Amino acid sequence: MPKKPVNWWLWTKMLVGGAAVCIGGPAFTLWVTPTDEELFQKYNPELQKKSLERRYERQKEFDDFVTKLKEQSKSDKPIWIVQAEEAEKAKQAKVLESLKLAEEVKAQKEAIRREAGLPPKPE
């Protein structure tokens, strides 16, 4: 049984079609996607004003985030573990701060009771 000849026309069509999809698809997406400036111009004036007002704040937050990431990446541990540890530390600090605030409020209430001549509140 003789070997079938290669269908060069079919292979050419497939290569051209594949190239059109692989190269043309992303190129079309880039061509259709609006730039940041075009999107900003489509905002209504109130949103443009709000966006411009918050721009510095967002840039500051991003810079802080990148600085924090650089510090965390200096550790030998994976960055997600370092971030989890820092989140836990922040949570504990927040709890301690709230306990300290509660103690201060309790002390203020007790001072007010003493000034008013009331007996201390039993616990």
C-alpha positions as CSV (number, residue, x, y, z in Angstrom):
1,M,0.0,0.0,0.0
2,P,1.6,3.3,-1.1
3,K,2.0,6.1,1.3
4,K,-0.4,9.0,1.0
5,P,1.1,12.3,-0.4
6,V,1.4,15.2,2.0
7,N,-1.5,17.7,1.6
8,W,0.6,20.9,1.6
9,W,-2.4,23.1,1.0
10,L,-4.1,21.9,4.1
11,W,-0.9,22.5,6.2
12,T,-0.6,26.0,4.7
13,K,-4.2,26.9,5.6
14,M,-3.7,25.5,9.2
15,L,-0.5,27.5,9.8
16,V,-2.0,30.7,8.4
17,G,-5.1,30.2,10.5
18,G,-3.1,29.4,13.7
19,A,-0.9,32.5,13.1
20,A,-4.0,34.6,12.7
21,V,-5.4,33.4,15.9
22,C,-2.1,33.4,18.0
23,I,-0.9,36.8,16.7
24,G,-4.1,38.5,15.5
25,G,-6.1,37.8,18.7
26,P,-3.8,39.6,21.2
27,A,-3.1,42.4,18.6
28,F,-6.8,43.0,18.2
29,T,-7.3,43.0,22.0
30,L,-4.5,45.6,22.3
31,W,-6.1,47.7,19.5
32,V,-9.6,47.6,21.1
33,T,-8.6,48.2,24.8
34,P,-8.8,51.8,25.8
35,T,-5.9,53.6,27.5
36,D,-6.1,55.0,31.0
37,E,-6.4,58.5,29.6
38,E,-9.3,57.5,27.3
39,L,-11.1,55.9,30.2
40,F,-10.4,59.0,32.4
41,Q,-11.9,61.3,29.7
42,K,-15.1,59.3,29.6
43,Y,-15.6,59.8,33.4
44,N,-18.2,62.4,34.3
45,P,-16.6,65.6,35.7
46,E,-17.4,64.7,39.4
47,L,-15.6,61.4,39.1
48,Q,-12.7,63.0,37.4
49,K,-12.3,65.5,40.2
50,K,-12.7,62.7,42.8
51,S,-10.1,60.6,41.0
52,L,-7.6,63.4,40.9
53,E,-8.1,64.2,44.6
54,R,-7.5,60.6,45.6
55,R,-4.6,60.0,43.2
56,Y,-1.9,61.1,45.7
57,E,-3.4,58.9,48.4
58,R,-3.5,55.9,46.2
59,Q,0.1,56.5,45.1
60,K,1.2,56.8,48.7
61,E,-0.7,53.5,49.6
62,F,1.0,51.7,46.7
63,D,4.4,53.0,47.6
64,D,3.9,51.9,51.2
65,F,2.8,48.5,49.9
66,V,5.9,48.1,47.7
67,T,8.2,49.2,50.5
68,K,6.6,46.7,52.8
69,L,7.0,43.9,50.2
70,K,10.7,44.8,49.7
71,E,11.2,44.5,53.5
72,Q,9.3,41.2,53.7
73,S,11.2,39.8,50.7
74,K,14.5,40.1,52.6
75,S,13.4,37.3,54.9
76,D,14.4,33.7,54.1
77,K,10.8,32.6,54.6
78,P,8.2,32.6,51.8
79,I,6.6,36.0,51.5
80,W,3.0,34.8,52.3
81,I,4.2,33.3,55.6
82,V,6.0,36.6,56.5
83,Q,2.8,38.5,55.6
84,A,0.7,36.2,57.7
85,E,3.1,36.7,60.7
86,E,2.9,40.4,60.3
87,A,-0.9,40.3,60.0
88,E,-1.0,38.3,63.3
89,K,1.3,40.8,65.0
90,A,-0.9,43.7,63.8
91,K,-3.9,41.9,65.1
92,Q,-2.3,41.3,68.5
93,A,-1.2,44.9,68.7
94,K,-4.8,46.0,67.9
95,V,-6.2,43.8,70.6
96,L,-3.6,45.2,73.1
97,E,-4.5,48.7,72.1
98,S,-8.2,48.1,72.6
99,L,-7.5,46.5,76.0
100,K,-5.4,49.5,77.0
101,L,-8.2,51.9,75.8
102,A,-10.7,49.9,77.9
103,E,-8.5,50.2,81.0
104,E,-8.2,53.9,80.5
105,V,-12.0,54.2,80.1
106,K,-12.4,52.2,83.3
107,A,-9.9,54.3,85.1
108,Q,-11.7,57.5,84.0
109,K,-15.1,56.1,85.1
110,E,-13.6,55.2,88.5
111,A,-12.1,58.7,88.9
112,I,-15.5,60.3,88.0
113,R,-17.2,58.0,90.6
114,R,-14.6,59.1,93.3
115,E,-15.0,62.8,92.4
116,A,-18.8,62.4,92.8
117,G,-18.3,60.7,96.2
118,L,-19.8,57.4,95.0
119,P,-18.5,54.1,96.3
120,P,-16.3,52.1,94.0
121,K,-18.2,49.7,91.8
122,P,-17.8,46.1,92.9
123,E,-16.8,43.7,90.1
